[in-house]
Amino acid sequence: MKIRCISRRLVTWVFVLFALISWTVHPVLRAQDKAHEAVFSSPVLDIGIVARDLEKSVAFYRDVIGCTEVKGFSAPAAFATSIGLVDNMGLTARVLVLGSEGKQSRIKLMSFAGVKTLQSDQSFIHSTLGFSYLTLHVKDLKASIGRLKKAGVKALGDTPVPLGGKQALLVCRDPDGNFIELIGPGALEPADG
């Protein structure tokens, strides 16, 4: 009888303590969420990639990776120079998106004829400071692997590897040697037939 009474009191105190912690911490977390909400107008991330061969890179991201090409854009030399992106030259970007609904992350591919661009060291992701790889979440990794093989693109290391559940990770390189991670289901399932 005494043990049941002590157990009930303990459960009651634990519940009260949990309620107090929740009451105190919850507004703080909510305020942090609102602060982050106020900073970004969109959860979409765009990335600009300078390619050695623009057509080859567009074909890779469109036909092999599975992106959709949409209307690109150009910026005249005066404007592009004024915002610090180039050294007195215009730019034209081919744009590919990761999906077809709502706002989508965009890959903006550019190439500059007549300009000697330096290749960053992409031996490993730790070889160069700065952006090192692009992670794309796909619906069917097995289909992605099929497109990579058809295009002669090899997986790096021992990928694909399981990530837990049905998810797997494959690492490859784009035509300029940039690392691409593809994450999705299907790659480790047994082959049909």
Helices and strands as residue ranges (DSSP letters): H 2-39, E 46-50, H 54-59, I 60-65, E 68-75, H 77-82, E 91-97, E 106-110, E 133-137, H 141-150, E 161-164, E 167-173, E 179-185
